Amino acid sequence: MIVFIYGTTAEAIKIAPVARRLRARGIPYTQWITQQHTEALRRAIPELGLDAPSEVIADGWRGKPLKTPLQMVGWAFSVVGWTIRNLRRVRRTLPAGSVIVVHGDTMTTVLGTFIGRLLRTPVAHIEAGLRSGDWRHPFPEELDRRIVGVFAQIHYVPSQEAADNLRGRENVVLTHGNTAKDAVRDAAAAAGPEAGAEGAYALVLLHRYEFISNQALVRDTLRTLSAHSEVPLRLIVDSYSRGAIEQTIEDEGLAGFTLITKLEHGRFVAAMKGAEFIVTDSGGIQQEAAALGVPTLIHRKVTEGREGFGSSAVLSGWDLSVLREFLASYERLRTGDAGADASPSEIIVDDLVARGLAVPS
């Protein structure tokens, strides 16, 4: 049995293409969720065509999405508590030859890996081997990746650079890209173009803790966007980022922004395709925008992913002069859709089948 353990909407988006390809081959899978995201994840699961989870390990922080480090600690204890209470039952009922599949670099990735080890079940890590080279940035994601790199047994790496980071480890499989490529292609095939009667626009999504918690950086970034963007800005906010961003826009009297809530993934892909440019601190959106060839500024100090660099994307390093230069010349970065090259999700499914871990029912 393939068991996906995940807890965020980004993980769900990038696991879904693998799940769809398993289903197409008649291979059963199940899902255990930790709900680092709560309402947003519950909405995303049916929107992505995923089945209802069979196990709800935790429900965020008292039913709400995690916002603070203290809430993260409380949530982690609830995951540990579920594991202790259910370990014997799950060991007894989980079919022989099962595999736990985790994704990316969240706390759920780490805890899911340890759940697999406690169950004496192999753990496969999708998007393995990425490294920024600095454990402090991004934090705690860089530490999460390093921990899972030690304890997972199968490593699905998106690039040769990621494979090199795991040199000496067994079962390192090159997937020739991230499953985000398949997520974008699947959504683009199913969705029409974003309605654009209102004219040109750009997308902004800035929501990471290291950004939102830096009040001066939030202020200066939004000031720069307001002053130097020649097109209206659709600023996508979630429950975590909304308060800080709305307050800054109000306090500074900034113009040019329209705040919108997070979109269903198919609509979001259509919005990305229609955007003049994208400014984000999200690694997942970096991957998706690169697949579409949309000019993108990655507003982070460092990033572990290389998607889009050298073609459609640039890294700001939180240097606002880089942001200003991008806003003045983003069109030179437009490359267009990368096309249908290798499917990372198909490579993962093929490998699971070859190992005898994915068997049609």
ZAMARGU-4260 file (C-alpha; in steps of 0.2 Angstrom, whole numbers, plus 5000, padded with zeros to 4 digits):
<rodrens>
0) 5000/5000/5000 | 5006/5017/4996 | 5003/5029/5011 | 5005/5048/5008 | 5008/5058/5024
5) 5006/5077/5021 | 4999/5092/5030 | 5000/5107/5019 | 4991/5113/5003 | 5008/5114/4994
10) 5012/5096/4998 | 4994/5091/4992 | 4997/5100/4976 | 5013/5091/4972 | 5008/5074/4978
15) 4992/5074/4968 | 5000/5071/4951 | 5008/5055/4958 | 4991/5049/4966 | 4982/5052/4949
20) 4995/5042/4940 | 4994/5028/4953 | 4975/5028/4951 | 4976/5027/4932 | 4986/5011/4934
25) 4974/5004/4946 | 4986/5005/4961 | 4978/5009/4977 | 4985/5022/4989 | 4979/5030/5005
30) 4982/5047/5014 | 4986/5052/5032 | 4985/5070/5035 | 4992/5081/5049 | 4983/5097/5044
35) 4997/5110/5047 | 4984/5119/5035 | 4966/5116/5041 | 4952/5124/5031 | 4963/5127/5015
40) 4969/5109/5015 | 4952/5102/5017 | 4946/5112/5002 | 4961/5107/4992 | 4959/5088/4994
45) 4943/5086/4983 | 4948/5100/4972 | 4964/5091/4967 | 4954/5075/4964 | 4961/5066/4979
50) 4951/5054/4989 | 4946/5057/5007 | 4960/5054/5019 | 4959/5038/5029 | 4968/5045/5044
55) 4968/5062/5052 | 4983/5063/5062 | 4981/5080/5069 | 4970/5095/5066 | 4981/5110/5066
60) 4981/5120/5082 | 4964/5118/5090 | 4957/5116/5073 | 4965/5132/5065 | 4981/5133/5054
65) 4997/5135/5063 | 5003/5153/5064 | 5016/5154/5078 | 5031/5143/5083 | 5022/5139/5100
70) 5007/5132/5090 | 5019/5122/5080 | 5026/5114/5095 | 5008/5110/5102 | 5003/5103/5085
75) 5019/5092/5084 | 5015/5085/5102 | 4998/5080/5095 | 5006/5071/5080 | 5017/5062/5092
80) 5002/5058/5103 | 4992/5050/5089 | 5008/5040/5084 | 5009/5033/5102 | 4990/5029/5103
85) 4989/5021/5086 | 5006/5013/5082 | 5001/4995/5087 | 4984/4996/5077 | 4993/5003/5062
90) 5007/4990/5062 | 4994/4976/5063 | 4983/4983/5049 | 4995/4990/5037 | 4998/4978/5022
95) 5015/4970/5020 | 5026/4978/5007 | 5019/4996/5011 | 5029/5012/5009 | 5027/5029/5017
100) 5028/5043/5005 | 5033/5061/5011 | 5036/5076/5001 | 5047/5092/5003 | 5053/5100/5018
105) 5039/5103/5031 | 5038/5097/5049 | 5025/5085/5042 | 5039/5078/5031 | 5050/5075/5046
110) 5037/5068/5057 | 5030/5057/5043 | 5047/5050/5041 | 5049/5045/5059 | 5031/5037/5059
115) 5037/5026/5044 | 5053/5021/5054 | 5042/5017/5069 | 5031/5006/5058 | 5046/4998/5051
120) 5040/5003/5034 | 5051/5010/5020 | 5050/5029/5018 | 5051/5037/5001 | 5055/5056/5000
125) 5049/5066/4985 | 5059/5082/4981 | 5074/5075/4990 | 5092/5081/4991 | 5088/5100/4989
130) 5100/5111/5000 | 5102/5130/5002 | 5119/5127/5010 | 5114/5137/5026 | 5104/5129/5039
135) 5098/5146/5045 | 5090/5150/5028 | 5076/5145/5025 | 5073/5140/5043 | 5067/5127/5048
140) 5065/5119/5030 | 5084/5117/5027 | 5085/5107/5044 | 5070/5097/5039 | 5077/5092/5022
145) 5094/5086/5030 | 5085/5076/5044 | 5074/5067/5031 | 5089/5064/5020 | 5097/5054/5034
150) 5082/5043/5038 | 5072/5040/5022 | 5077/5025/5012 | 5071/5030/4994 | 5076/5048/4988
155) 5067/5055/4973 | 5078/5070/4968 | 5073/5083/4955 | 5090/5087/4948 | 5108/5081/4947
160) 5113/5094/4959 | 5101/5087/4972 | 5108/5069/4968 | 5125/5075/4971 | 5120/5082/4989
165) 5115/5064/4993 | 5131/5056/4986 | 5135/5040/4995 | 5117/5036/4999 | 5107/5021/4992
170) 5091/5022/4981 | 5093/5039/4974 | 5082/5041/4959 | 5083/5056/4947 | 5066/5062/4942
175) 5071/5076/4930 | 5061/5089/4938 | 5049/5092/4952 | 5031/5085/4952 | 5025/5103/4952
180) 5028/5102/4933 | 5015/5089/4932 | 5004/5098/4944 | 5004/5113/4932 | 5002/5103/4916
185) 4987/5093/4923 | 4979/5109/4929 | 4982/5119/4913 | 4975/5104/4903 | 4959/5105/4914
190) 4957/5124/4915 | 4954/5137/4903 | 4962/5154/4903 | 4960/5166/4917 | 4947/5179/4913
195) 4957/5195/4908 | 4944/5208/4903 | 4951/5219/4916 | 4968/5220/4907 | 4986/5217/4913
200) 4990/5211/4930 | 5004/5204/4941 | 5003/5191/4955 | 5011/5194/4972 | 5012/5180/4985
205) 5023/5183/5001 | 5018/5173/5016 | 5034/5164/5023 | 5037/5167/5042 | 5054/5174/5039
210) 5047/5187/5028 | 5030/5191/5037 | 5039/5192/5054 | 5051/5205/5047 | 5040/5221/5048
215) 5053/5233/5040 | 5055/5221/5025 | 5037/5219/5023 | 5035/5238/5023 | 5049/5241/5011
220) 5044/5228/4999 | 5026/5233/4998 | 5032/5251/4996 | 5043/5246/4981 | 5030/5236/4973
225) 5017/5250/4974 | 5029/5263/4968 | 5037/5254/4953 | 5025/5242/4946 | 5017/5248/4930
230) 5003/5235/4931 | 4990/5232/4945 | 4995/5219/4958 | 4984/5205/4964 | 4991/5201/4981
235) 4986/5184/4987 | 4985/5182/5006 | 4981/5167/5017 | 4976/5167/5035 | 4994/5169/5041
240) 4999/5183/5030 | 4983/5193/5029 | 4985/5203/5045 | 5003/5210/5043 | 5000/5214/5024
245) 4983/5223/5026 | 4990/5233/5041 | 5005/5238/5031 | 4995/5243/5016 | 4983/5253/5027
250) 4997/5262/5037 | 5007/5266/5022 | 4993/5272/5011 | 4999/5261/4997 | 4990/5260/4981
255) 4990/5247/4966 | 4985/5232/4977 | 4970/5221/4976 | 4970/5208/4990 | 4962/5191/4986
260) 4961/5175/4995 | 4970/5159/4990 | 4963/5152/4974 | 4959/5134/4970 | 4974/5127/4961
265) 4967/5126/4943 | 4961/5144/4944 | 4978/5149/4952 | 4988/5140/4937 | 4977/5150/4925
270) 4980/5166/4934 | 4999/5162/4934 | 4998/5159/4915 | 4990/5176/4912 | 5001/5186/4924
275) 5013/5199/4917 | 5025/5193/4931 | 5025/5185/4948 | 5034/5190/4965 | 5034/5177/4978
280) 5044/5169/4992 | 5036/5152/4989 | 5047/5138/4982 | 5032/5129/4976 | 5026/5144/4965
285) 5044/5146/4959 | 5043/5128/4952 | 5026/5130/4944 | 5030/5147/4937 | 5046/5140/4929
290) 5036/5127/4921 | 5025/5141/4913 | 5040/5152/4909 | 5032/5167/4917 | 5044/5180/4923
295) 5046/5178/4942 | 5056/5186/4956 | 5060/5174/4971 | 5059/5186/4986 | 5070/5176/4998
300) 5087/5177/5006 | 5092/5160/4998 | 5083/5146/4990 | 5086/5128/4988 | 5077/5126/4972
305) 5085/5131/4955 | 5070/5130/4944 | 5069/5145/4932 | 5086/5152/4936 | 5096/5157/4921
310) 5079/5159/4911 | 5063/5165/4919 | 5067/5168/4937 | 5079/5179/4948 | 5083/5178/4966
315) 5081/5195/4976 | 5091/5190/4991 | 5080/5203/4999 | 5089/5217/4990 | 5076/5229/4985
320) 5087/5236/4971 | 5085/5219/4963 | 5066/5220/4965 | 5066/5237/4956 | 5077/5231/4942
325) 5065/5216/4940 | 5050/5227/4939 | 5058/5238/4926 | 5064/5224/4915 | 5054/5208/4919
330) 5048/5205/4901 | 5066/5200/4895 | 5064/5184/4907 | 5048/5178/4898 | 5052/5161/4891
335) 5035/5152/4888 | 5029/5135/4893 | 5043/5123/4895 | 5034/5109/4886 | 5030/5091/4890
340) 5047/5084/4894 | 5050/5070/4907 | 5036/5068/4919 | 5043/5067/4937 | 5027/5058/4943
345) 5028/5045/4930 | 5046/5041/4935 | 5041/5040/4953 | 5027/5028/4949 | 5038/5017/4938
350) 5051/5016/4951 | 5038/5011/4965 | 5031/4998/4953 | 5049/4991/4949 | 5052/4989/4968
355) 5036/4980/4971 | 5029/4993/4982 | 5015/4998/4970 | 5005/4984/4964 | 4988/4985/4955
360) 4973/4979/4965
</rodrens>
